Amino acid sequence: METLKRHTKRLAIDTAGYALIVGGIALGWLPGPGGVPLIVAGLGLLSIHNAWARRLRLLVIQHGGKLVKYLFPRWAWAEWGYDIAAFLLLILTLVLELHHAYLWEIGLGISAFCIALFIALTNRDRLGQLRKKSPR
């Protein structure tokens, strides 16, 4: 009976870990942290019983922040390109939300707004600048 309880508990923990990882991948397109916290939480659950998940979780935690440096380089032309892309996405959002004949257009407009907000805050480290200016 104790063996069945132990295996059931391990199966439940592993299933929850895989579900969090799948959920993190599904929500990964959202701005901000998106699915990264869910993936790390899923790896945390899987790392209880699996050494590979423990190593992968540590790798994601240690090197996850470097991805922003690769996606948003500090070159002037890239910064302007991201600013223009964010502005165009905001215009697309306005057009879709004012037109909003179909539900998919409303969803596309909201997605475009979220992506534009993410690009605008991440490019040129605007979010970091806002954090420095905010009173604590």
C-alpha positions in Angstrom: 0.0 0.0 0.0 2.9 2.4 0.8 4.5 1.7 -2.6 1.2 2.5 -4.4 0.9 5.8 -2.4 4.5 6.8 -3.2 4.2 6.0 -6.9 0.8 7.9 -7.1 2.4 10.9 -5.5 5.3 10.8 -7.9 3.0 10.5 -10.9 0.9 13.4 -9.7 4.0 15.6 -9.1 5.5 14.7 -12.5 2.1 15.3 -14.3 1.7 18.7 -12.6 5.3 19.6 -13.6 4.7 18.6 -17.3 1.4 20.5 -17.3 3.1 23.6 -16.0 5.8 23.3 -18.7 3.2 22.9 -21.4 1.2 25.8 -20.0 4.4 27.9 -20.0 5.0 27.1 -23.6 1.4 27.9 -24.5 1.7 31.3 -22.7 5.2 32.1 -23.8 4.0 34.6 -26.4 2.5 36.9 -23.8 4.5 40.0 -22.9 6.5 40.3 -19.8 7.7 37.1 -18.2 5.1 35.2 -20.1 5.5 31.5 -19.5 9.0 31.5 -18.1 7.8 31.4 -14.4 5.5 28.5 -15.3 8.3 26.6 -17.0 10.6 27.2 -14.1 7.9 26.0 -11.7 7.3 22.9 -13.8 11.0 22.2 -13.8 11.0 22.7 -10.1 8.4 20.1 -9.6 10.1 17.7 -12.0 13.5 18.3 -10.3 12.2 16.7 -7.2 12.5 13.2 -8.8 14.6 13.9 -11.9 18.2 15.0 -12.1 17.9 16.2 -15.7 15.1 18.6 -14.7 17.3 19.9 -11.8 20.2 20.6 -14.2 17.9 22.2 -16.8 16.1 24.4 -14.2 19.5 25.7 -12.9 20.5 26.4 -16.5 17.3 28.4 -17.2 17.6 30.4 -14.0 21.3 31.2 -14.6 21.2 32.1 -18.3 17.6 33.2 -18.9 18.3 36.9 -18.6 20.9 36.8 -21.4 18.1 36.2 -23.9 16.9 39.8 -23.7 20.4 41.1 -24.5 20.4 39.0 -27.7 16.9 39.9 -28.7 17.3 43.7 -28.0 20.9 44.7 -28.9 22.1 48.2 -28.0 22.6 49.2 -31.6 20.9 52.5 -32.7 19.3 51.0 -35.8 17.9 48.0 -33.9 16.5 50.2 -31.2 14.8 52.5 -33.8 13.6 49.4 -35.7 11.9 48.0 -32.5 10.4 51.4 -31.7 8.9 51.6 -35.2 7.6 48.0 -34.9 6.0 48.8 -31.6 4.4 52.0 -33.1 3.1 50.0 -36.1 1.7 47.4 -33.8 -0.1 50.0 -31.7 -1.6 51.4 -35.0 -2.7 47.9 -35.9 -4.3 47.6 -32.5 -6.3 50.8 -32.9 -7.5 49.8 -36.4 -8.5 46.3 -35.2 -10.2 47.5 -32.1 -12.1 50.3 -33.9 -13.2 47.9 -36.6 -13.9 44.9 -34.4 -16.3 43.1 -36.6 -15.1 39.6 -35.6 -13.9 38.1 -32.3 -10.6 37.1 -33.8 -9.9 40.7 -34.8 -10.5 41.8 -31.2 -8.1 39.0 -30.0 -5.5 39.9 -32.6 -5.8 43.6 -31.6 -5.3 42.7 -27.9 -2.3 40.5 -28.8 -0.8 43.2 -30.9 -1.1 45.7 -28.1 0.5 43.3 -25.6 3.4 42.6 -28.0 3.8 46.3 -28.7 3.9 47.1 -25.0 6.5 44.3 -24.4 8.7 45.6 -27.2 8.4 49.2 -26.0 9.2 48.5 -22.4 12.0 46.0 -23.1 13.7 48.0 -25.9 16.2 50.6 -24.6 15.6 49.1 -21.1 12.7 51.4 -20.5 11.2 49.1 -17.8 14.5 49.3 -15.9 14.5 53.1 -16.1 10.9 53.2 -14.8 11.8 51.0 -11.9 14.7 53.3 -11.0 12.4 56.4 -11.0 9.6 54.8 -9.0 9.6 55.6 -5.3 9.8 52.6 -3.0 
